Amino acid sequence: MRTTSAFLFVTHSFRLFLALLQWSKCRSPHFYISHDPHRSQILAELSADECRRICYLCGALDTHSELTHSSELRVCTQSLLCRSERVFLLELLLRIKRYDLLRRVLKSSRSMAETLLKNQHTLPEYRVLMCDVSEEMDTEDLKSLIFLLRDTLSKHKLQNVQSFLDIVVDLEKLELISSQKLEFLQQILMSIRRTDLLNKIRRFQQTSKTTKQGSADRPQTCAKPQEQVYSVHREPRGVCLILDCIGTEADGLIC
């Protein structure tokens, strides 16, 4: 009896250990990625700004507003990379324009990655656009935006701004901008005289509008559900009983 209990205890403990080990792969800062040289090399060569862009592309900046230091951004990026499949890694590196890592680490060229992801990309185009705008903003642009938004965002938030993406996340939380609402963003870009970025936003809007219109114009083909018909031309025909009852009227049909 004691031997059986000891065996069950050891078995249960081993299963629990395996479960914790699997869970820790994407929780521990060094466990999983240290065993994957590709992800380890990618992480080692990413800058703090590139880590921030990856976190935004994956939606991590939305839920982790405390990511203000490069070490925190790196740990967050490591967690995202450890859960990413190869195709998603290709897309991330393509979107942050690290074509060198595509070639050296993942053994893929820019053209190969673009062809592969042409019909199966997963990152929202809106987030990609915000990352592109952030990349093209310099320090003076960021200072001008912080000054313009002094009455819109709190002093504490503006003091912690490290890039344009931090501003974007805060404005999204206030529902001032979104993929469907970019007028406010256009106004502030016009105020700092970045017409090039303003035109990029307008092209995105036009493309989105065209895509939606194309989807609406496309004929909807729905197969009509086939009705089940009981054939009365077979032998033997059997008995067909049809009950068409509503509410409590069925009570009168009890045999």
C-alpha positions as CSV (number, residue, x, y, z in Angstrom):
1,M,0.0,0.0,0.0
2,R,2.8,2.4,0.9
3,T,4.7,1.5,-2.3
4,T,1.6,2.3,-4.4
5,S,1.1,5.7,-2.6
6,A,4.8,6.5,-3.0
7,F,4.6,5.7,-6.7
8,L,1.5,7.8,-7.2
9,F,3.2,10.7,-5.4
10,V,6.3,10.5,-7.5
11,T,4.3,10.3,-10.7
12,H,2.2,13.3,-9.8
13,S,5.3,15.3,-8.8
14,F,7.0,14.5,-12.1
15,R,3.9,15.6,-14.1
16,L,3.8,18.8,-12.1
17,F,7.4,19.4,-12.7
18,L,7.0,19.0,-16.5
19,A,4.0,21.4,-16.5
20,L,6.0,24.0,-14.6
21,L,9.0,23.5,-16.9
22,Q,6.8,24.1,-20.0
23,W,5.2,27.2,-18.4
24,S,8.6,28.6,-17.5
25,K,9.9,28.5,-21.1
26,C,8.2,31.8,-21.9
27,R,8.4,33.2,-18.4
28,S,12.0,32.9,-17.5
29,P,14.3,35.7,-18.9
30,H,17.0,33.2,-20.0
31,F,15.6,29.7,-20.1
32,Y,14.0,29.2,-23.5
33,I,15.9,31.7,-25.6
34,S,19.3,30.5,-24.5
35,H,18.5,27.2,-26.1
36,D,17.5,28.7,-29.4
37,P,20.6,30.4,-31.0
38,H,18.4,32.1,-33.7
39,R,16.2,34.0,-31.2
40,S,19.2,34.6,-29.0
41,Q,21.2,36.2,-31.8
42,I,18.2,38.3,-32.9
43,L,17.6,39.6,-29.4
44,A,21.3,40.5,-28.9
45,E,21.4,42.6,-32.0
46,L,18.1,44.6,-31.5
47,S,18.3,48.2,-30.3
48,A,16.0,49.5,-27.5
49,D,13.9,51.3,-30.2
50,E,13.6,48.2,-32.2
51,C,12.5,46.3,-29.1
52,R,9.9,49.0,-28.5
53,R,8.6,48.7,-32.0
54,I,8.3,44.9,-31.7
55,C,6.4,45.3,-28.4
56,Y,4.0,47.7,-30.1
57,L,3.5,45.6,-33.2
58,C,2.5,42.7,-30.9
59,G,0.3,44.8,-28.7
60,A,2.6,44.6,-25.6
61,L,2.9,48.3,-25.1
62,D,-0.9,48.6,-24.8
63,T,-0.9,46.4,-21.7
64,H,2.5,47.1,-20.3
65,S,2.8,50.8,-20.0
66,E,5.6,50.4,-17.5
67,L,8.0,49.5,-20.3
68,T,10.1,52.6,-20.0
69,H,13.6,51.2,-19.6
70,S,15.6,49.3,-22.2
71,S,16.0,46.3,-19.9
72,E,12.3,46.0,-19.5
73,L,11.7,46.3,-23.2
74,R,14.3,43.6,-23.9
75,V,12.7,41.2,-21.4
76,C,9.3,41.8,-23.0
77,T,10.8,41.3,-26.5
78,Q,12.5,38.1,-25.4
79,S,9.1,36.8,-24.2
80,L,7.5,37.6,-27.5
81,L,10.3,36.1,-29.6
82,C,10.2,32.9,-27.6
83,R,6.5,32.4,-28.5
84,S,6.9,33.3,-32.1
85,E,7.1,30.8,-35.0
86,R,9.5,31.2,-37.8
87,V,7.0,32.9,-40.2
88,F,6.1,35.4,-37.5
89,L,9.8,36.1,-36.9
90,L,10.2,36.8,-40.6
91,E,7.4,39.3,-40.5
92,L,8.7,41.1,-37.4
93,L,12.2,41.5,-38.8
94,L,10.7,42.6,-42.1
95,R,8.5,45.2,-40.5
96,I,11.3,46.7,-38.4
97,K,13.5,46.7,-41.5
98,R,16.2,44.4,-40.1
99,Y,17.0,42.8,-43.5
100,D,20.5,41.9,-42.3
101,L,19.0,39.6,-39.6
102,L,16.7,38.1,-42.1
103,R,19.7,37.1,-44.2
104,R,22.2,36.2,-41.6
105,V,20.1,34.5,-39.0
106,L,16.9,33.2,-40.7
107,K,18.6,32.7,-44.1
108,S,16.0,34.6,-46.0
109,S,16.2,37.6,-48.3
110,R,13.9,40.5,-48.1
111,S,12.2,39.6,-51.4
112,M,11.7,36.0,-50.2
113,A,10.1,37.1,-47.0
114,E,7.8,39.6,-48.8
115,T,6.7,36.9,-51.2
116,L,6.0,34.4,-48.3
117,L,4.1,37.0,-46.3
118,K,2.2,38.5,-49.2
119,N,-1.0,36.6,-48.4
120,Q,-0.5,35.5,-44.8
121,H,0.8,38.5,-42.8
122,T,-0.6,38.7,-39.3
123,L,0.5,42.1,-38.1
124,P,-2.2,44.9,-38.5
125,E,-1.3,47.4,-41.2
126,Y,-2.3,50.2,-38.8
127,R,0.4,49.2,-36.3
128,V,2.9,48.8,-39.0
129,L,2.1,52.4,-40.2
130,M,2.5,53.8,-36.7
131,C,5.9,52.1,-36.4
132,D,7.0,53.5,-39.8
133,V,5.9,57.0,-38.7
134,S,7.8,56.6,-35.4
135,E,10.9,55.6,-37.2
136,E,10.9,58.7,-39.4
137,M,10.5,61.1,-36.5
138,D,13.6,62.8,-35.0
139,T,14.2,64.2,-31.6
140,E,12.9,67.7,-32.5
141,D,9.7,66.3,-33.9
142,L,9.1,64.4,-30.6
143,K,9.8,67.5,-28.6
144,S,7.3,69.5,-30.7
145,L,4.6,66.8,-30.2
146,I,5.2,66.7,-26.4
147,F,4.7,70.5,-26.4
148,L,1.5,70.3,-28.5
149,L,0.0,67.6,-26.3
150,R,0.7,69.3,-23.0
151,D,-3.0,69.9,-22.5
152,T,-4.1,66.5,-23.8
153,L,-1.8,64.1,-21.9
154,S,-0.7,64.2,-18.3
155,K,2.7,65.7,-17.3
156,H,3.7,62.3,-16.0
157,K,3.0,60.5,-19.2
158,L,4.8,63.2,-21.3
159,Q,7.8,62.9,-19.0
160,N,8.1,59.2,-19.7
161,V,7.8,59.5,-23.5
162,Q,10.7,57.7,-25.2
163,S,9.3,57.6,-28.7
164,F,6.3,58.5,-30.9
165,L,4.8,55.0,-30.1
166,D,4.5,55.9,-26.5
167,I,2.4,58.9,-27.5
168,V,0.3,56.7,-29.9
169,V,-0.5,54.3,-27.1
170,D,-1.7,57.0,-24.8
171,L,-3.8,58.7,-27.5
172,E,-5.3,55.3,-28.3
173,K,-6.3,54.8,-24.7
174,L,-8.0,58.2,-24.8
175,E,-9.8,57.0,-28.0
176,L,-8.4,60.0,-29.9
177,I,-6.8,57.9,-32.6
178,S,-7.4,54.4,-33.9
179,S,-7.2,52.6,-37.3
180,Q,-10.5,54.2,-38.1
181,K,-9.9,57.6,-36.6
182,L,-6.8,59.4,-37.7
183,E,-8.0,63.0,-37.9
184,F,-6.4,64.0,-34.6
185,L,-3.1,62.5,-35.7
186,Q,-3.3,64.4,-39.0
187,Q,-3.8,67.7,-37.2
188,I,-0.7,67.3,-35.0
189,L,1.4,66.1,-37.9
190,M,0.3,69.2,-39.8
191,S,1.2,71.4,-36.8
192,I,4.8,70.2,-36.8
193,R,5.0,70.5,-40.6
194,R,5.6,66.9,-41.3
195,T,3.6,66.8,-44.5
196,D,5.4,63.7,-45.7
197,L,4.1,61.7,-42.7
198,L,0.7,63.3,-43.2
199,N,0.6,62.1,-46.8
200,K,1.6,58.6,-45.6
201,I,-1.4,58.6,-43.2
202,R,-3.7,59.7,-46.0
203,R,-2.5,57.0,-48.3
204,F,-3.2,54.4,-45.6
205,Q,-6.7,55.8,-45.3
206,Q,-7.3,55.7,-49.0
207,T,-6.0,52.1,-49.2
208,S,-8.2,51.0,-46.3
209,K,-11.2,52.6,-47.9
210,T,-10.5,51.0,-51.3
211,T,-10.0,47.6,-49.6
212,K,-13.3,47.9,-47.7
213,Q,-15.2,49.0,-50.8
214,G,-13.8,46.1,-52.8
215,S,-14.9,43.7,-50.1
216,A,-18.4,45.2,-50.1
217,D,-18.6,45.1,-53.9
218,R,-17.6,41.5,-54.1
219,P,-20.6,39.2,-54.5
220,Q,-21.4,37.1,-51.5
221,T,-21.8,33.4,-52.5
222,C,-23.6,31.4,-49.8
223,A,-24.7,27.9,-50.5
224,K,-28.3,27.4,-49.7
225,P,-28.8,24.8,-47.1
226,Q,-30.1,21.6,-48.6
227,E,-33.5,20.6,-47.2
228,Q,-33.9,17.1,-45.9
229,V,-36.7,15.5,-47.8
230,Y,-38.3,12.2,-46.9
231,S,-39.0,10.1,-50.0
232,V,-42.4,8.6,-50.2
233,H,-41.7,6.6,-53.4
234,R,-39.7,3.9,-51.6
235,E,-41.1,0.5,-50.5
236,P,-41.9,0.2,-47.7
237,R,-42.9,3.7,-47.2
238,G,-43.2,3.5,-43.4
239,V,-45.0,6.0,-41.2
240,C,-44.3,9.7,-41.3
241,L,-45.4,11.7,-38.2
242,I,-45.1,15.5,-38.4
243,L,-45.6,17.5,-35.2
244,D,-45.9,21.3,-35.6
245,C,-46.4,22.6,-32.1
246,I,-45.8,25.9,-30.4
247,G,-45.5,26.6,-26.7
248,T,-47.7,24.5,-24.4
249,E,-49.9,23.2,-27.2
250,A,-47.7,20.2,-27.3
251,D,-49.3,19.0,-24.0
252,G,-52.4,18.0,-25.9
253,L,-50.5,15.6,-28.1
254,I,-49.5,13.2,-25.3
255,C,-50.6,9.7,-26.2
